[in-house]
Amino acid sequence: MADEREIGLPGEQKLLAGNPERDRWRGPFVIVGLGNPGLEYLWTPHNAGFMAIDRIAQQEGVVVQNRRCRATTAACRIAGRDVVLAKPETFMNLSGASVAALMEEFEADPARDLLVIYDELDLALGTFKIRERGSPAGHNGARSVTGALGTQEWLRLRIGVGRDLPPEAIAAGGGMRPGRDYLLSPMRSADLAVLDEVLDRVATATRRILEMGPAAAMNEFNRKDNDRDQGTVNGDQKD
């Protein structure tokens, strides 16, 4: 591993810049996963963003254990860019407070230096989708981020957690898909196995964003065979 130097505050480290002339004007790229703190939420669909951060950290050989800006954080270097990984401790609906604090702390531009990863009920489990901007589409964490930043211009990677239920199951539920109770309940082992494979692809997609930019990553990963008919579940789409 290369030599290290401090990033921002004492106690967190980052690798030396590979190209000082290029990097001297750039702060870190901030990757935030949304979720809820606490053991009771650890393996719930709503914590897919937290799981993604942990998977990226694992692959980069760091542990998300520092605390700053109302989040647990870790610093690493991916594709030649200093990176801060963060999991807000504010609970999902107040995630924006932590994200805004991180942007201020690192003097980062949300449109250029931020990726937010979170769960999406309207994408099928086993899929994910990258977007450069857009409305929160009913996701309270994403709504909080947009409100705190004052803009929808921030990169997001949405991990599908929707269950592709048969018509009879939807009818039995009064025509409604699983909602809050499902998102906050522990996932079945079979579903966790599917999500585990997705998290590896999410980590690869994140690396591609840093290597080649969002457009190239979207071209590679937003394919129909990845998000099954562009991410609708049971014919419903709120995006």
C-alpha positions as CSV (number, residue, x, y, z in Angstrom):
1,M,0.0,0.0,0.0
2,A,1.2,3.5,-0.8
3,D,2.1,6.1,1.9
4,E,-0.8,7.9,3.5
5,R,-1.5,11.5,4.5
6,E,-4.4,13.0,6.5
7,I,-7.7,13.9,4.8
8,G,-9.6,16.8,6.4
9,L,-9.6,16.1,10.1
10,P,-7.0,14.2,12.2
11,G,-7.8,10.5,12.6
12,E,-8.8,9.8,9.0
13,Q,-6.3,8.9,6.4
14,K,-6.1,9.0,2.6
15,L,-3.5,7.8,0.1
16,L,-1.2,10.3,-1.5
17,A,-2.5,11.7,-4.8
18,G,-1.2,9.8,-7.8
19,N,-1.0,13.0,-9.9
20,P,-0.6,16.1,-7.6
21,E,-0.9,18.6,-10.5
22,R,-4.2,17.1,-11.5
23,D,-5.5,16.6,-7.9
24,R,-4.4,19.7,-6.2
25,W,-7.7,21.5,-7.0
26,R,-10.0,18.6,-6.3
27,G,-11.4,17.6,-3.0
28,P,-12.6,14.0,-2.3
29,F,-15.4,12.3,-4.0
30,V,-18.1,11.5,-1.4
31,I,-20.1,8.3,-1.6
32,V,-23.0,8.1,0.7
33,G,-25.2,5.1,1.4
34,L,-28.6,5.7,2.9
35,G,-30.1,3.6,5.6
36,N,-31.1,3.4,9.3
37,P,-28.6,2.8,12.1
38,G,-29.2,0.0,14.6
39,L,-29.1,-3.8,14.6
40,E,-32.8,-4.1,14.1
41,Y,-32.4,-2.5,10.6
42,L,-29.2,-4.2,9.6
43,W,-30.5,-6.7,7.1
44,T,-33.6,-4.8,5.9
45,P,-34.3,-3.8,2.3
46,H,-34.2,-0.1,3.4
47,N,-30.5,-0.5,4.4
48,A,-29.3,-1.6,0.9
49,G,-27.4,1.7,0.7
50,F,-25.5,0.9,4.0
51,M,-24.8,-2.6,2.7
52,A,-23.3,-1.1,-0.5
53,I,-21.0,1.2,1.5
54,D,-19.8,-1.7,3.6
55,R,-19.1,-3.8,0.5
56,I,-17.1,-1.0,-1.2
57,A,-15.2,-0.5,2.0
58,Q,-14.5,-4.2,2.3
59,Q,-13.1,-4.3,-1.2
60,E,-10.9,-1.3,-0.6
61,G,-9.6,-2.6,2.7
62,V,-11.0,0.0,5.0
63,V,-13.5,0.0,7.8
64,V,-16.4,2.5,8.1
65,Q,-15.9,3.5,11.8
66,N,-14.9,7.1,12.0
67,R,-17.5,9.7,12.9
68,R,-18.0,13.1,11.3
69,C,-20.8,15.1,9.9
70,R,-23.4,12.9,11.7
71,A,-22.2,9.9,9.8
72,T,-19.8,7.0,10.2
73,T,-17.1,7.3,7.6
74,A,-14.0,5.9,6.0
75,A,-11.4,7.3,3.5
76,C,-9.8,5.4,0.7
77,R,-8.6,6.0,-2.8
78,I,-10.4,4.6,-5.9
79,A,-9.3,5.1,-9.5
80,G,-6.8,7.8,-8.5
81,R,-9.4,9.9,-6.6
82,D,-9.6,10.4,-2.9
83,V,-12.9,9.0,-1.7
84,V,-14.9,9.4,1.5
85,L,-17.4,6.6,2.3
86,A,-20.3,7.6,4.6
87,K,-23.3,6.1,6.3
88,P,-25.5,8.8,7.9
89,E,-26.6,8.2,11.5
90,T,-29.5,10.5,11.3
91,F,-32.0,7.8,10.3
92,M,-33.3,7.7,6.7
93,N,-35.8,10.5,6.7
94,L,-33.1,13.0,7.9
95,S,-30.3,11.8,5.7
96,G,-30.0,15.2,4.0
97,A,-28.6,16.9,7.1
98,S,-25.6,14.6,7.1
99,V,-25.1,14.8,3.3
100,A,-25.2,18.6,3.3
101,A,-22.7,18.7,6.2
102,L,-20.3,16.4,4.3
103,M,-20.6,18.6,1.2
104,E,-19.7,21.7,3.4
105,E,-16.9,19.9,5.2
106,F,-15.1,18.9,2.0
107,E,-16.2,22.0,0.0
108,A,-17.6,19.5,-2.5
109,D,-20.0,20.2,-5.4
110,P,-23.0,17.8,-5.2
111,A,-23.3,17.8,-9.0
112,R,-19.7,16.6,-9.4
113,D,-18.4,15.2,-6.2
114,L,-21.3,13.1,-4.8
115,L,-22.8,9.7,-5.3
116,V,-25.8,8.6,-3.1
117,I,-26.7,4.9,-3.0
118,Y,-30.1,3.9,-1.7
119,D,-32.9,1.2,-2.1
120,E,-35.6,1.5,-4.7
121,L,-38.9,-0.4,-4.2
122,D,-39.9,0.1,-7.9
123,L,-36.8,-1.7,-9.2
124,A,-36.8,-5.4,-9.0
125,L,-34.5,-7.2,-6.5
126,G,-31.4,-8.2,-8.3
127,T,-31.1,-5.0,-10.3
128,F,-29.8,-1.4,-9.9
129,K,-29.9,1.8,-11.9
130,I,-27.6,4.9,-12.1
131,R,-29.1,8.4,-12.7
132,E,-27.4,11.8,-12.8
133,R,-30.4,13.7,-11.5
134,G,-34.1,13.4,-10.9
135,S,-37.0,13.6,-8.4
136,P,-37.0,11.6,-5.1
137,A,-39.9,9.6,-6.5
138,G,-41.4,8.8,-3.1
139,H,-38.1,7.9,-1.3
140,N,-37.9,9.8,1.9
141,G,-34.2,9.6,2.2
142,A,-33.7,10.9,-1.3
143,R,-36.3,13.7,-0.6
144,S,-34.3,14.7,2.4
145,V,-31.0,14.9,0.4
146,T,-32.7,17.0,-2.3
147,G,-34.2,19.3,0.3
148,A,-31.0,19.8,2.2
149,L,-28.9,20.4,-0.9
150,G,-31.5,22.5,-2.6
151,T,-31.0,20.7,-5.9
152,Q,-31.9,17.5,-7.7
153,E,-28.6,17.6,-9.5
154,W,-26.8,14.8,-7.7
155,L,-25.7,11.4,-8.9
156,R,-27.6,8.5,-7.5
157,L,-27.4,4.7,-7.7
158,R,-30.7,3.0,-6.8
159,I,-30.6,-0.7,-5.7
160,G,-33.7,-2.7,-6.5
161,V,-35.4,-4.3,-3.6
162,G,-38.9,-4.7,-5.1
163,R,-40.4,-8.2,-5.0
164,D,-41.9,-9.3,-8.3
165,L,-45.1,-10.7,-6.9
166,P,-47.6,-12.7,-9.0
167,P,-50.9,-11.0,-9.8
168,E,-52.8,-13.2,-7.3
169,A,-50.5,-12.0,-4.5
170,I,-51.1,-8.4,-5.5
171,A,-54.9,-8.9,-5.5
172,A,-54.7,-10.5,-2.1
173,G,-53.0,-7.4,-0.8
174,G,-55.8,-5.1,-2.2
175,G,-53.8,-4.2,-5.3
176,M,-51.0,-2.7,-3.3
177,R,-47.3,-3.7,-3.4
178,P,-45.2,-4.3,-0.3
179,G,-44.4,-1.0,1.4
180,R,-43.1,0.4,4.7
181,D,-43.4,-2.9,6.6
182,Y,-41.5,-4.8,4.0
183,L,-38.8,-2.2,3.8
184,L,-38.2,-2.3,7.5
185,S,-38.4,-6.0,8.0
186,P,-35.4,-8.4,7.8
187,M,-34.9,-9.9,4.4
188,R,-35.3,-13.6,3.6
189,S,-32.1,-15.5,3.2
190,A,-32.8,-16.2,-0.4
191,D,-33.3,-12.5,-1.1
192,L,-30.1,-11.6,0.8
193,A,-28.2,-14.0,-1.5
194,V,-29.5,-12.2,-4.5
195,L,-28.7,-8.8,-3.0
196,D,-25.2,-10.0,-2.1
197,E,-24.4,-10.6,-5.7
198,V,-25.8,-7.2,-6.7
199,L,-23.6,-5.5,-4.1
200,D,-20.5,-6.7,-5.9
201,R,-21.8,-5.2,-9.2
202,V,-22.7,-2.0,-7.4
203,A,-19.1,-1.8,-6.1
204,T,-17.8,-2.3,-9.7
205,A,-20.2,0.3,-11.0
206,T,-19.0,2.8,-8.4
207,R,-15.4,2.1,-9.4
208,R,-16.4,2.7,-13.1
209,I,-18.0,6.0,-12.3
210,L,-14.7,7.2,-10.8
211,E,-12.7,5.7,-13.6
212,M,-14.7,6.8,-16.6
213,G,-17.5,9.1,-15.5
214,P,-21.3,8.6,-14.9
215,A,-22.2,8.5,-18.6
216,A,-19.9,5.5,-19.3
217,A,-21.1,3.7,-16.2
218,M,-24.7,4.2,-17.1
219,N,-24.1,2.9,-20.6
220,E,-22.5,-0.2,-19.1
221,F,-24.9,-1.0,-16.2
222,N,-28.3,0.5,-17.1
223,R,-29.0,-2.2,-19.7
224,K,-32.3,-3.9,-20.1
225,D,-30.9,-7.2,-19.0
226,N,-29.8,-5.5,-15.8
227,D,-33.0,-3.7,-14.8
228,R,-35.6,-5.8,-16.5
229,D,-37.7,-3.6,-18.7
230,Q,-36.1,-0.4,-17.3
231,G,-36.9,-1.3,-13.7
232,T,-40.7,-1.6,-13.4
233,V,-42.1,-4.0,-10.8
234,N,-45.6,-5.4,-11.3
235,G,-46.2,-2.8,-14.0
236,D,-45.8,0.2,-11.7
237,Q,-43.2,2.9,-12.0
238,K,-42.9,6.1,-10.1
239,D,-39.8,7.4,-11.7
